[in-house]
Amino acid sequence: MDVDPDAPIATIPIHLSNSLAPYLSIHQFPLLTQLRVPTSAEAAGRRIKARHKPKTGIVEVRLPLDTRTDVFDAGRGFELGVGREAEDAESSSTSSRRKRKARDDDDASKPLDEVRLVSQHMKGTKQRTTNMIGVLRGDKLYLHPLERTYQLRPSLDYLDALAAKEKESRRGRGDEDDEEEEEEGETRVKRDVREVIGTVKGSGTDKEFGGMSTVRKEMLVMMRDEKEEKWHDLEWNDANAPRANELYESLFPHTEHVLKSATNLGDVLRSIKGLSEPTTEP
C-alpha cells in the first residue's frame, strides 16, 4: 500500500486569544543558561530585579553574579565596582548625587556583583509585532499575539564611567603638578589661545537645521528623553513562582467562540498576486 508523504497525519484545532493583550512580550537575552540566581547569591538573599521606562520602552534586568572566591576575582571586581558607582551617580538625580558624595569611602566601595541586561529601543520600529506564542495542550493549539520583542544586551556603561573617572583623576594630578612647577619658579611656555568661530553652511534642503541634520537631532532628543525618564520597578517572577503558574493557566481560556470565515476560497485565490485566472476553454 502506497502512503502519500504529503498527506496530513493529524488535524489540530487552533484557538486564538487576546486575553493577555497588550501585556504579553518576549525577552531575548544572549546567555547560555536561563535567568537564574546563583546558589551563593540566593543563599545571601539576593534575587533578580527588573525595571522599565514605559514611554521609551526600555527594560533592564539585574542578574546577581556568583561571587565565590574560586570563581570571582575580588580585586578586579572592586575596580569595576568604582565604575558602576560612577555610572549610578551619573544617572541619578542631583539630590541622590549629594547623598552618594556624603557616603564614606568604605560604603561607596562595592564590587561589581551583578550583570545588567538592557534592551535597546529602536526609533521608527513598530510597537506591535506580528509574532505569536503558541502553547499545545492536549489536542488544541492556543495562540496569543505578542505585543513587543525586547532584545536584552549586557550593559557596559560602567566601563565608560570608569574611563571618564580615570581621565578626570589624571587631569587633576596634572593640575597639581602644574601648581608645583609654578611654585618652584620654573619657566613655562605660554601659548596664545585664540577663539575660532566656525559656521556650517546648509545644503539648502530641509534635512539641515542649524548645522545639524534632522536625523541626528531626533537621535539626540530621543537620547535625552531616555535619560530623563524615570525608572519604574517591576515585579520579577521566575518559572516556579505561584504568580507565573496563574499567568500560564490564563493562556488557556475557558470560553470559546467559533469564528466563521467571511471569505470564500475563490476570493482567496484571486487575492494572490501573480496567480492567473482559471480558464474555461477545453
N, C-alpha and C positions, 0 to 999 in steps of 0.2 A: 504494500500500500504506500503510495507516494504521499508525502506530507509537504504542504506548502510552507516554506520557511518564512514567508511574509504574512502568514495568517495570524491574527491576534490570538493570544493564549488566554487572555482574561479581559474582562471589562470592569473598570473601576469607576464608581460614581465620584464626581467632583463636587465639593461643597465650597462655595466662595463666601467668605465672611469679612465684614468690616467692623467687627466688634471691638477691636483694639486700635482702630484708626483714630487719630493720626499719631499714635504713640509707639508704634512698632517700628524699630530700626535695626540695622545690622551694623556691628562694630568689627572692623578688621584690624588686626594687630600683628606685627612681624615677630612673634615669639614662637619658639618651637614647642612650648608647653602651654597649658591653659593658664588663665589668670588666677593663680593660686598663691596664697601666702606661704612662705617657707615655714617649716616646723619651728625653727628657732624664733622667728618673728612672731608666729602665732602664740608660742609659749610666753612671749613677753607682752602679750595683749595687743599686738598691732594687727591692723586689718586694712583691707583695700578701701580707699576713699575715692570719691568721684565728685566732680563739679562741672558746671557748664555755663556758657553765656548764651541765653536764649536768642537774642537779637542777631548776633553774628554767627550762631551755630557752631561754637567751639566747645569741644568736650575734652576734659582732662581726667585721666585715671592715674592714681598714685599707687604703685605696687611696691610693698616693702621688700628689701633685699635680705639675703642671707648674710648676716654679719658675724658668723662664726670665725674664729681666728684661723682655722685651717683653710678657709675658702675666701677670706676677706682681708685685703691689705689695709690695715687700720691707718697707717701713715698716709698713704695716698688718699684714703677716704676722708681724712681730716683736711687735706689740701684742697680737695674738690668741694668739701663742705663749706669752705670760705667763699667759693664762687656761688654756691647755692644760696648762702646767706645774703650775698650782694645782689643776687637775682631777685630774691624775695623783697629786699629793701627797695629795689628799683621799681618793682611793680606795685608796691603798697602805697597807701596814701601818706600825706605829709605827717599826720599825727602818728601813724604807725612807724614811720621812719624815725621820729624823735624817740619813740619808745625803744626802738632797736638800738639807737645810739646810746641810750642811757643804760643798756644792759652791761653787765660785766663781761670781760673777755672770756671767762670760763663758760658763761651761759651762751655766748654767741658762737663759740667754737664747737660745732657739732659735725659729725661725719656725714658724708653723703650716703644715706641709708635707704634710699628709695629711688625708683626709676619712675619718671613721669611720662606717660603716653598722652600726646596731644593731637587732636585732629586738625587737619588743615582745611580752612574754608576757602573754596574757590568761587570767586565772584563771577556771576553770569551763569552758573550751573543751575539746573532745575532742582527745586527742593523736593518735589515728588518724583519718585523713581518708578520705573515700570517693572521692577523686580518683585517677586513674591516668595514667601516662605511656605513650604508645603510639609504637612505632617500626615503620615499614613497611619491610621489606626483602624485595625480590623480590615474591612474591605472597602474603606472610604478614604479619599484624599481630601484634606482640608487645606484650602489656600487662603492666605492673608496677604494683602498688599503691604509692601514696605514703604515707609514714609521717607527715610533717608538712609544713606550708606556713609558711615564715618570710617575714614582710614586713619588709624592712630599710628603715630610715629614717636619714637623716643625724643624727648626734648633735650637739647644740648645747650640751652641758653646759659646755663651756669658756667660753661667754658668761656663764652664771650664776656660774661660779667667778671670772671676771674682774670682774663687777659686785660680788661679795662682797669681792674683794680691794681694789677701789677704795673701797668703803664703809668697810672697815676702815682704809684709809690716811687717808681724810678724818676718821674718828673720832680717829685718832692725832694728826693735825695739830690737831684741836680741843682735845685734851687738852694739847698743848704750848702752845697759845695761852692756855688757862686758867691754866697754871702761870706764864706770863709776866705775866698780869694780876695774879695773887696776889703775885708778887714786886714789882710796881710799886705795890702797895698800893691798887689801885682798889677801889671799893666794889662788892660783889657782892650780889645779892639771893638770900637763902636761901629756899628753898621747903620747905614742910612736906610730907614724904613719909609717907604712911600706907599701911599694908598692908591690902589688901582681900581677904578670903577669900570666894569665891563657891562656891555649891553648885548642882548641876544636878539637878533632880528628874526621875526617870524616869517614863515614862508607865504603868508597871505591867505592861508586856509584857516578853517575853524579848528584844526587839530592842535594849534598852538595857542596858548593862553598865558601871557606874561612870561614867555621863555620856557614854559613847561607844557608838555603835551597833555592832552585830556586824559589819556590812559594813565599816565604817571600821576596826575593829580588825583584821579579816582583811587588809585592804589594807596596813595598817602592818606587820603580821607578814610579809606577802609581800615588801614593800619591804625590810625588814630582812634577810630570808633572801637576797634577790637581791644585796644589798650585801655581805653577809658571805661568800657563796660565792666560792671561788677560781676564777680563770680557768684553763682548760686549753688549751694551744696546739694548733692543728690544722695539718695539712699541706695547703698550697694547691697545687692542680694546675690549670693552665689547659687549654684545649681541645687544645693542641699537646703536652702532656706525655705521655710514654710510659705513665704510670700511668692517665691519662684514657682512652687508647686501649684499655688492658686492661679497664677497667671497662665501656667501651662494648661491647666484644665479649662481655662476660658477660651483656649484655641478651638475647642470642640463645642459649638453652640448646640443647645437642646431644641431650639425651634428651627423648622425647615420650611422654606418657601420654594416651590418648584418654579424655575424660570422657563418661560416659553419663548422660543425664537420667533422674532417678528420678520425674519428674512428667510426666503426660500433658497433652495440650492441654486437655482438659475441666477438669482441676483448675486450670490457669492461668486459664481464663476465669471459673470460679466464684470465684476469689480476687480478682477485680477488683471493687472496691466500686462499687455502683450499676448493675452490669450485670445485666439481668433474665435469668431462667432461660428457655431455649428452650421453646416450646410445641409440642405435637404435634397441635393442632387444625388441620383443613384450612383 
